[in-house]
Amino acid sequence: MAVGLGLAMGVTGAASASVDSGSQAVFAAAADFWYLHSTYNSRAECEDAAQLYIWPNNPGGADDYECRSEGRRWGLWLGFLS
């Protein structure tokens, strides 16, 4: 499944991540649409991979991301503003 990297135009920037008490990523900005891109063995791998898909590293890419704990793996969710 390919990522729709051209879905979000007019990107204003990705929010910086913090982690709550449950090791869940928390963001200041909310995206209008979330897309599960892929899963990783660790949160660090997930966060490293996210850098490839978000602005400014990928102009026209995702506006935000979350690394969510999904069982024993971490799901990379890309967020887009409409």
Secondary structure as the mmCIF struct_conf table of DSSP 4:
data_model
#
loop_
_struct_conf.conf_type_id
_struct_conf.id
_struct_conf.beg_label_comp_id
_struct_conf.beg_label_asym_id
_struct_conf.beg_label_seq_id
_struct_conf.end_label_comp_id
_struct_conf.end_label_asym_id
_struct_conf.end_label_seq_id
TURN_TY1_P TURN_TY1_P1 LEU A 5 GLY A 6
BEND BEND1 LEU A 7 LEU A 7
BEND BEND2 GLY A 10 GLY A 10
HELX_LH_PP_P HELX_LH_PP_P1 ALA A 14 SER A 16
STRN STRN1 ALA A 17 VAL A 19
TURN_TY1_P TURN_TY1_P2 SER A 21 GLY A 22
BEND BEND3 SER A 23 SER A 23
STRN STRN2 ALA A 25 PHE A 27
BEND BEND4 ALA A 28 ALA A 29
BEND BEND5 ASP A 32 ASP A 32
STRN STRN3 PHE A 33 TYR A 40
BEND BEND6 ASN A 41 SER A 42
HELX_RH_AL_P HELX_RH_AL_P1 ARG A 43 ALA A 50
TURN_TY1_P TURN_TY1_P3 GLN A 51 TYR A 53
STRN STRN4 ILE A 54 ILE A 54
TURN_TY1_P TURN_TY1_P4 TRP A 55 ASN A 57
BEND BEND7 ASN A 58 ASN A 58
TURN_TY1_P TURN_TY1_P5 PRO A 59 GLY A 60
BEND BEND8 GLY A 61 GLY A 61
STRN STRN5 ALA A 62 ALA A 62
BEND BEND9 ASP A 63 ASP A 63
STRN STRN6 ASP A 64 GLU A 70
TURN_TY1_P TURN_TY1_P6 GLY A 71 ARG A 72
STRN STRN7 ARG A 73 PHE A 80
#
